[in-house]
Amino acid sequence: MSTDNTTDASTETESKCGASEAQSASETESKAETETDTASKCGASKASSSTETTPDTSDDSASKCGASSSSSSSSSSSSSSCGASSSSDSSDEEEEVGSTVDDFDAEPGQLIAVGLGPGQPEGMTARARSALLDAEHIVGYTTYVDLLPDEITDGADDIYDTPMCGEVSRTEEAIDRALAGNDVAIIGSGDPNVYALAGLALEIIESKGATATMLDFDVVPGVPAAQSCAARVGAPLVNDTVSISLSDHLTDMPTIESRLHAAAKEGFTITIYNPWSRKRRDNYEKCCEILLEHRDPETPVGVVHAAGREDEQVEIVELGELPELGESDLVDMTTTLLVGNEDTYVWDDRMVTPRGYETKYDY
Ligand SMILES: C[S@@+](CC[C@H](N)C(=O)[O-])C[C@H]1O[C@@H](n2cnc3c(N)ncnc32)[C@H](O)[C@@H]1O
Protein backbone atom coordinates (compact mmCIF):
# COMPACT_ATOMS: atom_id res chain seq x y z
CA MET A 1 0.00 0.00 0.00
CA SER A 2 1.30 3.36 -0.76
CA THR A 3 0.81 6.38 1.28
CA ASP A 4 1.36 10.02 1.03
CA ASN A 5 0.77 13.04 3.09
CA THR A 6 -0.31 15.40 0.43
CA THR A 7 -3.36 17.52 0.69
CA ASP A 8 -5.76 18.18 -2.09
CA ALA A 9 -5.12 21.75 -3.03
CA SER A 10 -8.78 22.42 -3.45
CA THR A 11 -9.65 21.81 0.15
CA GLU A 12 -9.40 23.83 3.27
CA THR A 13 -6.78 22.94 5.82
CA GLU A 14 -9.08 22.73 8.77
CA SER A 15 -8.76 19.74 11.00
CA LYS A 16 -12.23 18.74 12.01
CA CYS A 17 -10.94 15.96 14.08
CA GLY A 18 -7.82 17.54 15.29
CA ALA A 19 -4.95 16.57 17.48
CA SER A 20 -4.81 18.94 20.37
CA GLU A 21 -1.10 19.34 20.62
CA ALA A 22 2.32 18.96 19.10
CA GLN A 23 1.79 19.44 15.44
CA SER A 24 4.83 19.60 13.25
CA ALA A 25 6.36 22.91 12.36
CA SER A 26 5.12 22.82 8.81
CA GLU A 27 1.58 22.06 9.87
CA THR A 28 1.66 24.73 12.54
CA GLU A 29 2.85 27.29 10.04
CA SER A 30 0.24 26.29 7.56
CA LYS A 31 -2.47 26.54 10.17
CA ALA A 32 -1.23 29.89 11.40
CA GLU A 33 -1.88 31.25 7.94
CA THR A 34 -5.41 29.92 7.89
CA GLU A 35 -6.29 30.70 11.42
CA THR A 36 -10.03 30.66 11.10
CA ASP A 37 -10.02 27.26 9.48
CA THR A 38 -8.05 25.30 11.99
CA ALA A 39 -10.50 24.41 14.70
CA SER A 40 -10.13 20.91 16.01
CA LYS A 41 -13.36 18.96 15.88
CA CYS A 42 -11.97 15.67 16.89
CA GLY A 43 -9.87 16.07 19.96
CA ALA A 44 -7.20 13.47 19.96
CA SER A 45 -4.85 14.48 22.67
CA LYS A 46 -1.55 14.33 20.92
CA ALA A 47 0.92 14.55 18.21
CA SER A 48 0.46 14.71 14.56
CA SER A 49 3.26 15.64 12.23
CA SER A 50 1.21 15.97 9.15
CA THR A 51 2.55 17.68 6.07
CA GLU A 52 -0.65 19.43 5.24
CA THR A 53 1.02 22.17 3.30
CA THR A 54 1.86 19.96 0.35
CA PRO A 55 -0.73 20.32 -2.35
CA ASP A 56 -1.75 17.44 -4.51
CA THR A 57 -2.33 18.55 -8.01
CA SER A 58 -2.44 15.17 -9.67
CA ASP A 59 -5.60 13.51 -10.84
CA ASP A 60 -5.37 9.86 -10.07
CA SER A 61 -1.85 9.15 -8.96
CA ALA A 62 -0.97 6.94 -6.06
CA SER A 63 -0.21 10.06 -4.10
CA LYS A 64 -3.88 10.47 -3.37
CA CYS A 65 -3.88 7.24 -1.46
CA GLY A 66 -2.87 9.27 1.52
CA ALA A 67 -2.17 8.57 5.10
CA SER A 68 -5.00 9.81 7.20
CA SER A 69 -2.92 12.23 9.14
CA SER A 70 -2.67 14.56 6.25
CA SER A 71 -4.81 13.79 3.28
CA SER A 72 -7.85 15.89 2.96
CA SER A 73 -10.97 15.32 1.09
CA SER A 74 -11.71 16.50 -2.38
CA SER A 75 -15.15 17.42 -1.18
CA SER A 76 -15.77 21.01 -0.34
CA SER A 77 -17.61 19.95 2.74
CA SER A 78 -14.83 17.93 4.18
CA SER A 79 -11.53 18.57 5.70
CA SER A 80 -8.21 17.25 6.72
CA SER A 81 -7.70 14.22 8.81
CA CYS A 82 -8.28 13.76 12.41
CA GLY A 83 -4.69 14.44 13.12
CA ALA A 84 -4.17 11.82 15.75
CA SER A 85 -2.91 9.41 13.16
CA SER A 86 0.72 9.00 12.46
CA SER A 87 2.26 10.58 9.47
CA SER A 88 5.20 9.97 7.28
CA ASP A 89 7.09 12.23 4.96
CA SER A 90 7.50 9.98 1.98
CA SER A 91 4.80 9.11 -0.48
CA ASP A 92 6.42 5.71 -0.82
CA GLU A 93 5.94 4.72 2.77
CA GLU A 94 3.26 2.28 3.78
CA GLU A 95 0.14 3.54 5.43
CA GLU A 96 0.56 3.24 9.15
CA VAL A 97 -1.91 3.32 11.94
CA GLY A 98 -0.75 6.11 14.20
CA SER A 99 -2.84 7.15 17.16
CA THR A 100 -3.86 4.78 19.88
CA VAL A 101 -6.85 4.80 22.13
CA ASP A 102 -4.77 6.59 24.77
CA ASP A 103 -4.48 9.65 22.52
CA PHE A 104 -8.17 10.46 22.92
CA ASP A 105 -9.75 12.06 25.96
CA ALA A 106 -13.36 12.11 24.83
CA GLU A 107 -16.15 9.67 25.52
CA PRO A 108 -16.12 7.63 22.29
CA GLY A 109 -18.92 8.00 19.76
CA GLN A 110 -20.28 5.18 17.60
CA LEU A 111 -18.74 3.72 14.45
CA ILE A 112 -20.92 1.96 11.90
CA ALA A 113 -19.94 0.43 8.56
CA VAL A 114 -22.82 1.02 6.17
CA GLY A 115 -23.39 -0.71 2.83
CA LEU A 116 -25.10 1.51 0.27
CA GLY A 117 -26.14 -1.26 -2.09
CA PRO A 118 -25.65 -0.80 -5.83
CA GLY A 119 -25.81 2.97 -5.97
CA GLN A 120 -29.15 4.63 -6.42
CA PRO A 121 -30.97 5.82 -3.27
CA GLU A 122 -33.86 3.38 -3.76
CA GLY A 123 -31.37 0.50 -3.68
CA MET A 124 -30.34 1.42 -0.14
CA THR A 125 -32.01 -0.40 2.72
CA ALA A 126 -34.24 1.59 5.08
CA ARG A 127 -31.87 0.71 7.90
CA ALA A 128 -28.85 2.06 5.99
CA ARG A 129 -30.70 5.28 5.20
CA SER A 130 -31.73 5.75 8.80
CA ALA A 131 -28.20 5.01 10.08
CA LEU A 132 -26.75 7.60 7.70
CA LEU A 133 -29.35 10.20 8.67
CA ASP A 134 -28.31 9.69 12.31
CA ALA A 135 -24.54 9.83 11.66
CA GLU A 136 -22.73 13.05 12.57
CA HIS A 137 -19.76 12.33 10.32
CA ILE A 138 -19.76 10.31 7.09
CA VAL A 139 -16.49 8.95 5.73
CA GLY A 140 -16.04 7.29 2.35
CA TYR A 141 -14.58 7.03 -1.09
CA THR A 142 -15.60 10.13 -3.11
CA THR A 143 -17.54 8.11 -5.70
CA TYR A 144 -19.75 6.62 -2.98
CA VAL A 145 -20.22 9.92 -1.17
CA ASP A 146 -21.39 11.36 -4.49
CA LEU A 147 -24.05 8.66 -4.64
CA LEU A 148 -25.63 9.74 -1.34
CA PRO A 149 -28.96 11.55 -1.51
CA ASP A 150 -28.95 15.23 -0.52
CA GLU A 151 -31.07 14.64 2.57
CA ILE A 152 -28.19 12.58 3.98
CA THR A 153 -25.28 14.80 2.95
CA ASP A 154 -27.11 17.96 4.01
CA GLY A 155 -27.90 16.49 7.40
CA ALA A 156 -24.36 15.42 8.32
CA ASP A 157 -22.13 17.71 10.40
CA ASP A 158 -19.14 16.73 8.30
CA ILE A 159 -18.31 14.56 5.31
CA TYR A 160 -14.80 13.26 4.75
CA ASP A 161 -14.23 11.72 1.36
CA THR A 162 -11.05 10.73 -0.41
CA PRO A 163 -10.38 9.49 -3.93
CA MET A 164 -9.71 5.86 -4.75
CA CYS A 165 -7.18 3.98 -2.62
CA GLY A 166 -6.31 5.21 0.83
CA GLU A 167 -8.68 2.66 2.37
CA VAL A 168 -6.49 2.28 5.42
CA SER A 169 -6.14 5.99 6.06
CA ARG A 170 -9.82 6.60 5.39
CA THR A 171 -10.84 3.84 7.75
CA GLU A 172 -8.46 5.11 10.40
CA GLU A 173 -9.88 8.59 9.96
CA ALA A 174 -13.35 7.22 10.65
CA ILE A 175 -12.12 5.39 13.74
CA ASP A 176 -10.24 8.40 15.07
CA ARG A 177 -13.30 10.59 14.63
CA ALA A 178 -15.39 8.05 16.57
CA LEU A 179 -12.75 7.74 19.30
CA ALA A 180 -12.86 11.54 19.53
CA GLY A 181 -16.55 11.40 20.41
CA ASN A 182 -18.38 11.65 17.09
CA ASP A 183 -20.99 9.25 15.72
CA VAL A 184 -19.40 8.16 12.46
CA ALA A 185 -20.56 6.14 9.48
CA ILE A 186 -18.00 4.70 7.08
CA ILE A 187 -19.68 3.90 3.79
CA GLY A 188 -19.05 1.67 0.80
CA SER A 189 -20.95 0.24 -2.13
CA GLY A 190 -22.80 -3.03 -1.80
CA ASP A 191 -22.24 -4.69 1.55
CA PRO A 192 -19.51 -3.91 4.12
CA ASN A 193 -18.63 -7.61 4.32
CA VAL A 194 -17.95 -8.08 0.63
CA TYR A 195 -14.45 -6.90 -0.38
CA ALA A 196 -15.07 -3.92 1.84
CA LEU A 197 -14.05 -2.16 5.01
CA ALA A 198 -15.88 -3.86 7.87
CA GLY A 199 -12.99 -6.23 8.56
CA LEU A 200 -10.33 -3.57 8.14
CA ALA A 201 -12.17 -1.35 10.62
CA LEU A 202 -12.15 -4.07 13.26
CA GLU A 203 -8.47 -4.82 12.63
CA ILE A 204 -7.51 -1.15 13.01
CA ILE A 205 -9.67 -0.68 16.09
CA GLU A 206 -7.81 -3.61 17.65
CA SER A 207 -4.42 -2.26 16.60
CA LYS A 208 -5.20 1.02 18.35
CA GLY A 209 -5.82 -0.77 21.63
CA ALA A 210 -9.51 0.12 21.46
CA THR A 211 -12.40 -2.32 21.30
CA ALA A 212 -15.39 -2.76 19.05
CA THR A 213 -17.63 -2.58 22.11
CA MET A 214 -16.14 0.74 23.17
CA LEU A 215 -17.19 2.19 19.79
CA ASP A 216 -20.46 0.27 19.73
CA PHE A 217 -19.22 -0.92 16.32
CA ASP A 218 -21.99 -2.12 14.07
CA VAL A 219 -22.38 -3.27 10.48
CA VAL A 220 -25.40 -2.21 8.46
CA PRO A 221 -25.72 -4.56 5.50
CA GLY A 222 -26.37 -3.52 1.92
CA VAL A 223 -27.23 -5.42 -1.25
CA PRO A 224 -23.93 -6.77 -2.64
CA ALA A 225 -23.09 -6.32 -6.34
CA ALA A 226 -23.40 -10.08 -6.86
CA GLN A 227 -27.07 -9.92 -5.93
CA SER A 228 -27.97 -6.57 -7.52
CA CYS A 229 -26.26 -7.61 -10.75
CA ALA A 230 -27.77 -11.11 -10.67
CA ALA A 231 -31.20 -9.51 -10.42
CA ARG A 232 -30.56 -7.64 -13.66
CA VAL A 233 -30.06 -10.84 -15.65
CA GLY A 234 -32.71 -13.11 -14.13
CA ALA A 235 -31.78 -15.95 -11.79
CA PRO A 236 -28.13 -16.90 -12.42
CA LEU A 237 -27.00 -17.65 -8.85
CA VAL A 238 -29.83 -19.69 -7.42
CA ASN A 239 -27.73 -22.73 -6.53
CA ASP A 240 -24.32 -23.04 -4.79
CA THR A 241 -22.18 -20.06 -5.72
CA VAL A 242 -18.87 -18.34 -4.95
CA SER A 243 -17.36 -14.87 -5.43
CA ILE A 244 -13.83 -14.28 -6.65
CA SER A 245 -12.13 -10.90 -7.05
CA LEU A 246 -9.56 -10.49 -9.82
CA SER A 247 -7.78 -7.71 -7.95
CA ASP A 248 -4.30 -8.86 -7.01
CA HIS A 249 -3.65 -5.82 -4.82
CA LEU A 250 -4.24 -7.79 -1.61
CA THR A 251 -4.42 -11.40 -2.89
CA ASP A 252 -1.65 -12.71 -5.11
CA MET A 253 -2.44 -13.91 -8.62
CA PRO A 254 -1.43 -17.57 -8.08
CA THR A 255 -4.01 -17.74 -5.27
CA ILE A 256 -6.67 -16.12 -7.45
CA GLU A 257 -5.89 -18.57 -10.26
CA SER A 258 -6.05 -21.52 -7.90
CA ARG A 259 -9.46 -20.38 -6.60
CA LEU A 260 -10.76 -19.89 -10.14
CA HIS A 261 -9.71 -23.44 -11.04
CA ALA A 262 -11.33 -24.85 -7.89
CA ALA A 263 -14.62 -23.01 -8.34
CA ALA A 264 -14.86 -23.67 -12.06
CA LYS A 265 -14.04 -27.35 -11.61
CA GLU A 266 -16.65 -27.86 -8.90
CA GLY A 267 -19.61 -26.47 -10.81
CA PHE A 268 -20.30 -23.41 -8.69
CA THR A 269 -21.78 -20.41 -10.37
CA ILE A 270 -19.13 -17.72 -10.01
CA THR A 271 -19.43 -13.99 -9.45
CA ILE A 272 -16.32 -12.21 -10.66
CA TYR A 273 -15.65 -8.94 -8.85
CA ASN A 274 -13.06 -6.33 -9.90
CA PRO A 275 -12.75 -7.90 -13.34
CA TRP A 276 -10.62 -5.35 -15.07
CA SER A 277 -8.36 -2.39 -14.66
CA ARG A 278 -5.97 -0.64 -16.98
CA LYS A 279 -3.07 -1.86 -14.87
CA ARG A 280 -3.98 -5.52 -14.81
CA ARG A 281 -5.68 -6.64 -17.97
CA ASP A 282 -3.70 -9.89 -17.75
CA ASN A 283 -5.81 -11.04 -14.81
CA TYR A 284 -8.99 -10.81 -16.85
CA GLU A 285 -7.42 -12.69 -19.73
CA LYS A 286 -6.11 -15.37 -17.37
CA CYS A 287 -9.53 -15.68 -15.73
CA CYS A 288 -11.22 -16.25 -19.12
CA GLU A 289 -8.60 -18.85 -19.99
CA ILE A 290 -9.15 -20.78 -16.74
CA LEU A 291 -12.95 -20.67 -16.97
CA LEU A 292 -12.78 -21.95 -20.55
CA GLU A 293 -10.55 -24.82 -19.41
CA HIS A 294 -13.38 -26.11 -17.24
CA ARG A 295 -16.60 -24.86 -18.84
CA ASP A 296 -18.26 -25.06 -22.20
CA PRO A 297 -17.71 -21.91 -24.33
CA GLU A 298 -21.50 -21.64 -24.61
CA THR A 299 -21.95 -21.25 -20.86
CA PRO A 300 -24.06 -18.12 -20.23
CA VAL A 301 -22.35 -15.20 -18.53
CA GLY A 302 -24.17 -12.11 -17.26
CA VAL A 303 -22.13 -8.95 -17.71
CA VAL A 304 -23.46 -6.07 -15.64
CA HIS A 305 -21.84 -2.67 -15.71
CA ALA A 306 -22.82 -0.06 -13.09
CA ALA A 307 -25.98 -1.78 -11.86
CA GLY A 308 -28.54 0.72 -10.64
CA ARG A 309 -26.53 3.72 -11.81
CA GLU A 310 -27.10 6.11 -14.68
CA ASP A 311 -24.62 4.37 -16.96
CA GLU A 312 -25.93 0.85 -16.32
CA GLN A 313 -25.36 -1.68 -19.13
CA VAL A 314 -26.46 -5.29 -19.07
CA GLU A 315 -25.69 -8.13 -21.46
CA ILE A 316 -25.90 -11.89 -21.43
CA VAL A 317 -23.09 -13.41 -23.48
CA GLU A 318 -21.44 -16.79 -23.93
CA LEU A 319 -18.26 -17.62 -22.03
CA GLY A 320 -16.39 -17.94 -25.33
CA GLU A 321 -17.13 -14.28 -26.08
CA LEU A 322 -15.78 -13.04 -22.77
CA PRO A 323 -12.12 -12.54 -23.78
CA GLU A 324 -12.98 -10.04 -26.52
CA LEU A 325 -15.26 -8.10 -24.16
CA GLY A 326 -12.17 -7.13 -22.17
CA GLU A 327 -11.56 -4.55 -24.89
CA SER A 328 -15.03 -3.04 -24.64
CA ASP A 329 -16.52 -0.36 -22.38
CA LEU A 330 -18.80 -2.97 -20.89
CA VAL A 331 -16.06 -4.48 -18.74
CA ASP A 332 -14.28 -2.18 -16.33
CA MET A 333 -13.91 -1.70 -12.59
CA THR A 334 -17.64 -1.09 -12.17
CA THR A 335 -18.57 -4.36 -13.84
CA THR A 336 -19.51 -7.67 -12.27
CA LEU A 337 -19.58 -10.96 -14.18
CA LEU A 338 -22.00 -13.76 -13.34
CA VAL A 339 -20.69 -17.02 -14.75
CA GLY A 340 -23.24 -19.79 -15.09
CA ASN A 341 -22.58 -23.44 -14.27
CA GLU A 342 -23.17 -26.47 -16.47
CA ASP A 343 -26.93 -26.32 -15.79
CA THR A 344 -27.40 -22.61 -16.47
CA TYR A 345 -29.34 -21.69 -19.59
CA VAL A 346 -30.87 -18.62 -21.16
CA TRP A 347 -34.63 -18.41 -21.53
CA ASP A 348 -36.50 -15.34 -22.73
CA ASP A 349 -33.43 -13.10 -22.27
CA ARG A 350 -32.91 -14.27 -18.69
CA MET A 351 -30.28 -16.52 -17.18
CA VAL A 352 -31.71 -19.46 -15.28
CA THR A 353 -29.67 -21.67 -12.96
CA PRO A 354 -31.97 -24.47 -11.79
CA ARG A 355 -32.00 -25.07 -8.04
CA GLY A 356 -32.95 -28.71 -8.62
CA TYR A 357 -36.73 -28.55 -8.09
CA GLU A 358 -37.24 -30.14 -11.49
CA THR A 359 -35.66 -33.37 -10.20
CA LYS A 360 -38.29 -33.68 -7.45
CA TYR A 361 -41.42 -32.01 -8.74
CA ASP A 362 -43.51 -31.99 -11.87
CA TYR A 363 -44.26 -28.54 -13.24
C1 LIG B 1 -14.22 -3.31 -3.89
S1 LIG B 1 -15.52 -4.23 -4.59
C2 LIG B 1 -16.83 -3.72 -3.55
C3 LIG B 1 -17.91 -4.73 -3.46
C4 LIG B 1 -19.11 -4.28 -2.63
N1 LIG B 1 -18.76 -4.13 -1.23
C5 LIG B 1 -20.27 -5.24 -2.75
O1 LIG B 1 -20.80 -5.70 -1.73
O2 LIG B 1 -20.69 -5.49 -3.88
C6 LIG B 1 -15.81 -3.34 -6.08
C7 LIG B 1 -16.39 -4.23 -7.16
O3 LIG B 1 -17.76 -4.46 -6.90
C8 LIG B 1 -18.46 -4.57 -8.12
N2 LIG B 1 -19.50 -3.53 -8.15
C9 LIG B 1 -19.72 -2.60 -7.20
N3 LIG B 1 -20.79 -1.84 -7.52
C10 LIG B 1 -21.25 -2.31 -8.70
C11 LIG B 1 -22.34 -1.95 -9.55
N4 LIG B 1 -23.16 -0.95 -9.23
N5 LIG B 1 -22.52 -2.65 -10.71
C12 LIG B 1 -21.69 -3.67 -11.02
N6 LIG B 1 -20.66 -4.06 -10.24
C13 LIG B 1 -20.44 -3.38 -9.11
C14 LIG B 1 -17.44 -4.40 -9.24
O4 LIG B 1 -17.00 -5.70 -9.61
C15 LIG B 1 -16.34 -3.64 -8.55
O5 LIG B 1 -15.09 -3.84 -9.18
The ligand as an SDF file (V2000), in Angstrom:
LIG
                    3D

 27 29  0  0  0  0  0  0  0  0999 V2000
  -14.2250   -3.3070   -3.8940 C   0  0  0  0  0  0  0  0  0  0  0  0
  -15.5230   -4.2280   -4.5910 S   0  0  0  0  0  0  0  0  0  0  0  0
  -16.8290   -3.7180   -3.5470 C   0  0  0  0  0  0  0  0  0  0  0  0
  -17.9140   -4.7320   -3.4600 C   0  0  0  0  0  0  0  0  0  0  0  0
  -19.1110   -4.2800   -2.6250 C   0  0  0  0  0  0  0  0  0  0  0  0
  -18.7630   -4.1300   -1.2300 N   0  0  0  0  0  0  0  0  0  0  0  0
  -20.2740   -5.2360   -2.7500 C   0  0  0  0  0  0  0  0  0  0  0  0
  -20.8050   -5.6980   -1.7300 O   0  0  0  0  0  0  0  0  0  0  0  0
  -20.6940   -5.4860   -3.8760 O   0  0  0  0  0  0  0  0  0  0  0  0
  -15.8140   -3.3410   -6.0770 C   0  0  0  0  0  0  0  0  0  0  0  0
  -16.3880   -4.2270   -7.1620 C   0  0  0  0  0  0  0  0  0  0  0  0
  -17.7620   -4.4590   -6.8970 O   0  0  0  0  0  0  0  0  0  0  0  0
  -18.4590   -4.5730   -8.1200 C   0  0  0  0  0  0  0  0  0  0  0  0
  -19.4960   -3.5270   -8.1500 N   0  0  0  0  0  0  0  0  0  0  0  0
  -19.7200   -2.5950   -7.1990 C   0  0  0  0  0  0  0  0  0  0  0  0
  -20.7870   -1.8400   -7.5240 N   0  0  0  0  0  0  0  0  0  0  0  0
  -21.2470   -2.3050   -8.7040 C   0  0  0  0  0  0  0  0  0  0  0  0
  -22.3360   -1.9460   -9.5490 C   0  0  0  0  0  0  0  0  0  0  0  0
  -23.1580   -0.9510   -9.2340 N   0  0  0  0  0  0  0  0  0  0  0  0
  -22.5150   -2.6480  -10.7050 N   0  0  0  0  0  0  0  0  0  0  0  0
  -21.6940   -3.6700  -11.0190 C   0  0  0  0  0  0  0  0  0  0  0  0
  -20.6590   -4.0560  -10.2390 N   0  0  0  0  0  0  0  0  0  0  0  0
  -20.4390   -3.3830   -9.1150 C   0  0  0  0  0  0  0  0  0  0  0  0
  -17.4390   -4.4010   -9.2450 C   0  0  0  0  0  0  0  0  0  0  0  0
  -17.0040   -5.7000   -9.6110 O   0  0  0  0  0  0  0  0  0  0  0  0
  -16.3400   -3.6400   -8.5480 C   0  0  0  0  0  0  0  0  0  0  0  0
  -15.0920   -3.8410   -9.1800 O   0  0  0  0  0  0  0  0  0  0  0  0
  1  2  1  0
  2  3  1  0
  2 10  1  0
  3  4  1  0
  4  5  1  0
  5  6  1  0
  5  7  1  0
  7  8  2  0
  7  9  1  0
 10 11  1  0
 11 12  1  0
 11 26  1  0
 12 13  1  0
 13 14  1  0
 13 24  1  0
 14 15  1  0
 14 23  1  0
 15 16  2  0
 16 17  1  0
 17 18  1  0
 17 23  2  0
 18 19  1  0
 18 20  2  0
 20 21  1  0
 21 22  2  0
 22 23  1  0
 24 25  1  0
 24 26  1  0
 26 27  1  0
M  CHG  2   2   1   9  -1
M  END
$$$$
